[in-house]
């Protein structure tokens, strides 16, 4: 907690404000003015100050942080806190500085203090703005549940006081969080929020925010298997991001676009998108390149180009491997699939095992099931080869292979992947031996219901 600031973490207070305050007032924001700031020290704060000193306070705050960019120590934070003690605009600027200088907790404290000042002044616009910044800080910290709660308050308050700009961005953020939940019950609300935010962004000429809305909406549309709509949204977003020269985002969007193109049977167009995404990512993010190459390799295997898939995967160097467990596992899985297509069982087994090692401790049932399925495939083929050599009729995978397929089946069911579950279940059904063409000596003629 920064000195001199009392924060209120009650997330329901903002919604209550919207019910209590029916009109916001532009009451002058009277507050103290500090004396000259020398380094991180403040001599004292006068008891009386004119409102016109707010710009001067902000200039002094900028100078304070500007001198301390390399290292923001507690003394600097305390000095900034004293300057922002009674002035909403200064508190907001201070929070922005603290966030930019990697002091997220102090930034959130400052935004909460700014919100308290706005409540005291009964200024709904300021309450909405400060709560929006709190939600943004929580978003950046990965606390999406807490961010969602604050954003719902922001939407309610901003809508009630006609703060269209804050409402527009809050709807985008809230819609994006709901879209990321992969929850069918939240899909309609997410699309409604994103649609309204996108319309507002287009109306005010904010093409980048409109593209962000398209990006988030595509996630929901893909989950619903509405791939034509997802393709249209992603095409729009790609155009905006490439016009803005945001190559990293454009690469990610093109890779996602390929997913929907594959689902609609446009494999060749998906291949072109992935190749472009790979080339864009090479200039920005080595880990992203590895993930895109893994997708490309899987596609090439389906197109009968497993040799090219292995050659492309071989371009991934150790330093390019993604740090995320899911993405790292997918690179190994792509290699296992390519090796299996080429009949390189030992390599496929090693790659699938590496994928499982990458997934240890992670709740990623689909990726884990895919790795187990590759291991089952290797065991199945090995058993068939051995059985053939012994001149016997193979009746299905060996015991270890059955274990792998059974575990994969269970994980696909848990993940709700019904098509994959049915496919793997088919692998567990033994293949009956070939019936002889010789006539049967049995005199019993089958009778009954199934004749």
N, C-alpha and C positions, 0 to 999 in steps of 0.2 A: 504494500500500500504506500502510495506516495504521500509525503508529509502534507498536512493541512487539508486533505481531501477526505470527505466522508462519502462513501459510495453506497448505493442501494442496489442489490442484486435481485430484488423481487421482480420477476419477469412479468407478473400480472399487473404491475403498477401502470405500465404504459397504456394498456387497454382501458384501465380505469380512468386514466386522464382523458381519453377521448369521450367518455360518458360524462365526466364532470365538467369539462370545459366546452362550452358551446361556441365561444368566440375567442379568437386569439387577439392579443393586444400587442402593439409595438411599443411597449413601455421602454423608455431609455434604460440601457443596461449600465447603471451606475456601479462603479467599483473602484478599488484603489489602484494607484499608479506607483510602481516601484521606482526607486531612485536609479541612478545609472548602474548598469550591471558591469562589474569588473570580473572577468573570468566567470566563475560559477558562484560568486558571492553577491548577495543583495544587502545593501546597508540597512534599509528599512522601507516600510511602505506607509505612505501618507494616508491619513484617514479620509481625506476628501479628494475627489478627482472629478474632472469634467469628462463627459462622454466622448468628446472629440479626441481624447488621448488613446482610444482603442487602436487606431492605426499605428501610433507610436509604440504601443506595447507589442504589437505584432512585429514591427520592425526590430525591436530589441530582442524579442524571442527568436526571430530568424538569425540575428547576429549571435545570440547565445549558442544556439545549436550549430550554426555555421562554424563557430570556433572549436566545436567539440565533436566534429563529425567522426574523427578517428576513434575516439573513446568517449562514450557517453557514461560518465560515472554518476553515482548517486547524488553527488553535490550538484551536478548540472540539472538532474531531474528535480531535485528539491527547489532549485532556483526557478526553474520553469514553472513548477507547481505554484509557487508563491505569486508569480506574475499572472497566472491564470485563475487565481483564487475566486475572483468575483466578476469575471468577464467571459460571457459565453463564446464570443468569437475567438478570443485568445485561447480559451480552453480547447476549442475545436482544432485550432492551428497547432497547439501543443500536442494534442493527441496524434495528429497526422505526422508530426516530426518524430514522435516516439515510435510510431509504427514503422516509419521509413528507416529508422535507425535500429531496428531489431530489438525493441523493448516492448513486446506485445502486451505483457501484463500491465505495464505502466500506461501504455496507450489506452487499453480498455478502461482502466481506472479513470483516466482523464476524460474519456468520452462519457462515462457514467456521471462524472462530476458535472460535465456540460449539460447532460440531461437534467440533473437536479436543479441547476441554475435556470434552465428553461421552464421547468415545472413551477419554480418560484415565481417566474415572470408570467405564468399562464400563457406561454407562447407555443401553440401546437406545432407550428412549422419547425421551430427549433427542437421540440421534443422528438418529432419524427426524424429530423436530420441526425440528431445525436444517437437515437436508438438504431438508426440505419448504420452508423459507423460502429456501434457496439457489435451489431450482427456481422458486419464485415470483418472485424477483428476476430470474432469467434469462428467465422468461415475460414480465415487464414490459418487459424490454429487447429483446424480439422474438427472442431466441435460443432458438427452440423446439426445435431439435435437442438442444442442451445441456440444456434443461429436461426433455426427454423422458428422457434418460439418467439424470438425478438422480431423476426421479419413479419410474422403474422400481426404483431402489434403495430409495426411500421405501416403495413398495408392499411390497417384499420384507421390509424390516426391520420395518415397522409390523405386517404380518401375522404375522411370527414372534414378536413380543413382545406381541401382543394390543392394540395401540394403535388402537382402533376409530375414534376421531375423526380422527386423522391419516390413517389408511387411507382413510376415507371421502372426504376432500377430495383426497387424492392420486389416487385412482381417477378422480374427476371431472376433475381437471386433465389427467391422462394420457389419459383417454378423449376429452377435448375436443381435445387436440393431434392425436391419431390421426384423429379425425373430420375435422379441417381439412385433412388430407393428401390427400383425394380419391383414396385408394388402396384398391382393392377388396380387396387382400390384408390390409389392416389393419381392414376394416370389422367383421368378427366380433369381433375383440378390443376395438375401440372400443365396440361396443354392449354387450358383456359387462361391461366396466369401468363404463360409464355406468349400466347396469341395476343393478349391485350397489351403486354409490354412491347411486343414487336410492332403492333399498330401505332402505338405512341411514339416509338423510336423512328419509324418511317415518317410520321407526321412532322417530327422536329428535325429530320435529316440526319439522325444518328445511325448511319449504316452499320457501324461496328456492333452496336448493341443489338440491332436487328439480326445480324449474323450470329451473335451469341445465342439469341433466342432460337434461331433455326437449328443451331448445333444441339442445344439441349432438347428441343422438341424431337429431333431425329432419334434420340435415344429411346423415347417413349414409343415413337412410331415403329421402330425396329422391333421393340419388345412385343408390339401388337401384330407383328408380321405385315404391317402396312408399308411395305418396302417402296412402292411407287411414290408415296407421299414423303417418305424419308429421303429418297433419291432427289426429289425436287428441292427439299429443304437444304440438303447438303450441297447440292450444286450452287444454290444461292450463296451459302456461307463460304464456299471455296472461292467464288468470284470476288467477294468482298475482302477476304483475308489475303488473297494474292495481290489485289489492287493496293492493299495497305502494306505489302511486302512483309507480311507475317508468315514466313516460310514454315516455321515449326508448326504453327496451328494449321496451315494449309495442308501440310503433310499428314497430320493426324486426321483431318477431315477427309482427305482423299482415301486414306486407308479404311476409314469407316464407311465411306461411300462404296468401296469395293465389296464390303460385306453384303450390302443390300443388292448390289448388282449381281453377285453370285447367287443370292436367294431368288432372283427373278430370272436366272438362266443366262445372264449376260456375262459369261466367263471371260470372253476376250476383252470386253470393255473394262471389266474388273482388273484384268492383268495390266492394262494400260494405266489405270489409276494407281495401282500399286507400284509400278515402275517409276511413275512420276513422283509419287510420295517418297519412294526410296531416295531418288536423286535430290529432292528438296531437303529431306532430313539429313543427308550427308553433310550439308553445310551448317547444320544447327545442333544435332543431337545424335551422338553415336549409338546410345542405347535405343533411341527410337528407330534407327536404321535396322538394328538387329531384330526388333519386333516386327517391322514391316517385311523384312526378308523372310522371317518365319511364316508370315501369312502368304507371301508370294510362293514359298516353297510348297506349302500345302496345296495351293491352287495348281501349281505346275504338276504335282503328283496326280491330281484329278484329271489333268489334260494329257497324261502319259509322258510327261517331261521330267521324270524322277532324276535322270542324270543331271539336267540343268539345275534342278532343285538342290542336289548335293553340292554341285559346284558353287552355287550362290551361297549356301550355308557355310561353305568353307572359307568365304571371305570375311566371316564374322570373327574378329580377333577377341582375345580374352577381355581386353579393356572395353570392348563394345557391348559386352553382355549386360542386359538390364539388371538393375539392382532389385527391382520388385520381384517377389517370388513367383507370381503368376506369369509375368512376361518372360522371366528366365526359364520357367518350366515349358512355356509354349515354344521357345526356341529348341529345347531338347526334344519336345514332342514332334516338331516338324522334321527334325533329323531322323527320329525313330520311324516316322511314316515313310520318309524317302528311302531309308535303308530297307524297310520291309518291302516296298515296291520293287526294289532291285534284288531282293532275295538275300540281302546281307544281314542274316539273323543275329550274328554276334554284335554287330554295330548297332542294330535296332534295339537289342536287349540292353546294351550299355547306355544308349541314349534314353530309353524309357526309365531305366534305373536312376539316371542322373535327374530326370524330371521329378521322380518321386522324392529324391533327396532334396530338391529345391522346394518341394511343397510341404516338407515336414513342419508341423506346427501351424499350418495355414488351413483355413476353412474354405477350400476351393474344390468342391466335390467333382465338378465336371473335368477339370484338368487332371485330377487324381484318377478318375475313371478312365480317361483317355490313355494315361500311362499304363494302367493295369491291363487295358485291352491290348495294347501293343505287346506287353509281356505275355499275355495269353496267346496272342498270335504266334509269337516265337515258339512257345512251348508246344502249340498245336502242330506247327510244321515240323518241329524236331521229332515229335512222336510219330507223325505220319511217315516220315522218312525211315525211322527205325522199324516201324511196323512193316513197311513195304519191303525192307531188306530181309525181314524174317518171313516174307511170303505169307502174311496174314492180312485180314481185312480190317483196316482202321475203322473204329466206330466213333471217333471224336477225339477231342483233346485229352491229353494225359491228366493225371490227378492234379498236378501243379497248375496246368493250364485252366482246368475247371475252377480252381480256387481263384485265379486272377479274373476270369470272366464273371464268376459269381460276385466278387467284390465290386467289379466295375458295374454290373447290373444294379446292385444295391445302391451305389452312389448316384447312378443316373436316375433311379426312382426318387431318391431323396431330393435331387436337384430339379425334379419335374421334367426331365428330358425323356418324354414317353417314346419318341421315335427311336432314340438311341437305346433305350432300355429294351424295346422289342427286338431291335437288331441284335443286341448282345444275347438276349434270351434264345434267339435262334441258333447261336453258336453252341449253346449248351445242350441242344437236342441231338442225341446220337444219330448218326447216319446208319440206317439198317444195311446189313449185307445184301449183296445182289442176289435176287431170286434166281434159281436155276431154271433153264428152259426145258429141262426134262419133265415129262408128265409125272404127276404125283401117283404113288401107289396107294395112297390113302383112299379108302372107300367111303369115308364120311363126307357127305356133301353139306357145305355150310347152309344153315337155314336160320330163319329168325328175322328180327326187325331190320337189320342192316343189309339184307339181300339186295 
